Amino acid sequence: MAQIMRAAEELIAGAGVQAVSMNAIARQAGISPGSLYQYFSGKGAVVEAVSQRLASQLRHATGAVPGAKSHLAHITPEAAVDRLFDVAVLLAQQHPALPALLATTERTEPNALLEAIEQSLPACGPANNEDVTRELAARVLGTGLGLAVHQPDPAVLLRPTRQAVLGALKSGQGSKNHPSDVCGAHFPEVM
């Protein structure tokens, strides 16, 4: 199973999700396509398994484990975003398939990686707007990370991506608070 996951990650990192086939994964893993189908019903199942594995690593590294008491209640939104960026960049360096998996996400399909990013972000704004705000911030982070890792100097894109994520979180706080307060914590102006 580990060799299948490694093979799928390598192919996704190199060619993107759309270009990967079950035959290519089997060939890369050194097994027959029939053997691969014993473990996975199709390419979507392989991609989901890789996404789930990376999402689990991201949740663990950020402390956003479902069912556990949130670590985000005790830190500022800016610190939470910085921590998430540090973890996401490190994970993308260790698993080059991560940006490709984030880049292919459609709005209509569930994505374990985006859900893990959302869970790692601070809750902001009124309850009826919180999910949308966090989803927007997660998508901004995913897109920015996906573009940044392919640049000679990723920081050039990561800085504005961080600002955009903070801006998305800030926008979800509604008008009842001071514009620089989000999630009950001071939120410095982003430049």
QUIWOCOR-V924755 format. One record per backbone hydrogen bond with DSSP energy under -0.5 kcal/mol. NH is the residue of the N-H (numbers start at 0). CO is the residue of the C=O. Records with the same first field share a line. If there is no record, write none. Layout:
NH: CO  CO
This chain:
4: 0
5: 1
6: 2
7: 3
8: 4
9: 5
10: 6
11: 7
12: 8
13: 9
14: 10
15: 10  11
19: 15  16
24: 20
25: 21
26: 22
27: 23
28: 24
29: 25  26
30: 25
35: 31
36: 32
37: 33  34
38: 34  35
39: 35
45: 41
46: 42
47: 43
48: 44
49: 45
50: 46
51: 47
52: 48
53: 49
54: 50
55: 51
56: 52
57: 53
58: 54
59: 55
60: 56
61: 57
62: 58
63: 58
64: 62
65: 63
67: 64
72: 69
73: 70
74: 71
79: 75
80: 76
81: 77
82: 78
83: 79
84: 80
85: 81
86: 82
87: 83
88: 84
89: 85
90: 86
91: 87
92: 88
93: 89
94: 90
97: 94
99: 95
100: 96
101: 97
102: 98
103: 99
104: 101
108: 105
114: 110
115: 111
116: 112
117: 113
118: 114
119: 115  116
120: 116  117
125: 171
128: 125
129: 125
130: 126
132: 128
133: 129
134: 130
135: 131
136: 132
137: 133
138: 134
139: 135
140: 136
141: 137
142: 138
143: 139
144: 140
145: 141
146: 142
147: 143
148: 144
149: 146
150: 147
155: 152
156: 153
157: 153
158: 154
159: 155
160: 156
161: 157
162: 158
163: 159
164: 160
165: 161
166: 162
167: 163
168: 164
169: 165
170: 166
171: 167
172: 169
173: 170
180: 177
181: 184
184: 181
186: 179
187: 185
